[in-house]
Amino acid sequence: MDWGQLALKALLSGALIAAASELARRSPGWGGLIASLPLVSTLAMIWLWRDTGDGARIASFALSSTLYVLASLPAFVVIATVLRKGVAFPLALTAFVVTGWLGYWLMQVAGRRWGWPV
């Protein structure tokens, strides 16, 4: 393992998260846009291509990423809904995490049943 390459990956990924959170402090809409961009997936595909050169692996990665995004969408609706109803952030965050993990679990069950790469 090349520790320099790993450090570069971690630094760049962390910078994207920091940028999204800082921008969201000033403008939630713009922060949400940055967070919703498939920047992490794009970077992961670039790193995966660089490491393996395997197009089929990247295609499976792209499909599984799409399926997991779909599985996580209800969690975002849940946290927005409960926060707007005045629920405290720690409880809303817990509901977000539980809903997200439930969505992932259901996607894995469905994926195994229908042969999806999850």
N, C-alpha and C positions, 0 to 999 in steps of 0.2 A: 504494500500500500504506500502510495506517495503522500506523505504527511503534508507537503506543501500544497498539493492539489486539494486535499481534504480541507485544509485551512481556508483556501480560496473559496471553495464551495460554501463552507460555513459562514464566512465573512460576507459574501455576496447575498446569501439567503437571509442572514440576519439584517443586513442593510435594507432589504426590501420590506421586511416586517417592521423595522423601525420607521421607514419612510411612510408606510401606510398608517401606522399609529400616530405619528406626528402630524401628518396631513389631516387625519380624522379629528384631531383636537381642534383644528382650525375650521374644517369643513367636513362634517360627517359624510356628505355625498361624495366628495372627491376621495376621501379615505376609503369609503366603501368601494368605489370604482377601482382604486389601486389594489385593494385586497381581493376583489373579484376577478381581476385579470389573471389569466393562466400563466403568470410569470414563473411560479414555482414549477409547474408542470413543464413549461418550455425549457427552463434551465435543466430540469431532471432529464428531459429527452436529449438535450445537448450533451450532458455528462454521460448519459447511457450510450449515446452514439459514439462518443469519444472513447468510452471504455470497452464497448463490445462491437460496434459496427453492425449490429444485428437489427435490421429493419423489422423483422417479424416480432422481435421482443419489444421494440418501441411501439409497434401497432397494438400489441396486447396491453402494454402499459397505458397507451392513450385510451383504449376502450375501458380498461378497469378504472382509470381516473375519472372518466365520464360517468360510469356507473356509480362510483362512490360520491361524486358531486351530487348526483340525483338523490342518493340515499341521505345526504347530509342536509339538503334543503329544508326539510321540515324543522330541523333544529333551529335554524335562523328565524323561521316564522314563530316558533314557540318563544324564543327569548325576546323578540320584539313585542310580541303580544303580552307576555307577562310583565315586562318592564313598563309598558304603557298602562297596565292596570295597577301599577304602584307596588309590585312585588319587589322586595329588596334584591339588590344585585347578586349577592351570594346564592340565594335560592334560585333566582332566574338563571344564573350560570350553571347551577346544578341541573336544572331542567334542560338546559341547552345540551349539556354533556350527555345526560341520560338519553335524551331524544336522539342525539347524534349516534351514540353507540347502538341504540335500538335500530336505527336506520341502517347502520353498517352490518349489524347482525342479520337483519332481514335481507339485505342485499346478498350477503354470503349464502344464506339459505336458498334464495332464489337462484343465485349464480350457480351453485352446485347442482341444482335441479335442472337448469337449462343449459349448463355447460359454458357459462360466461367466465371470463378470466378474472375472477375476484377471489 
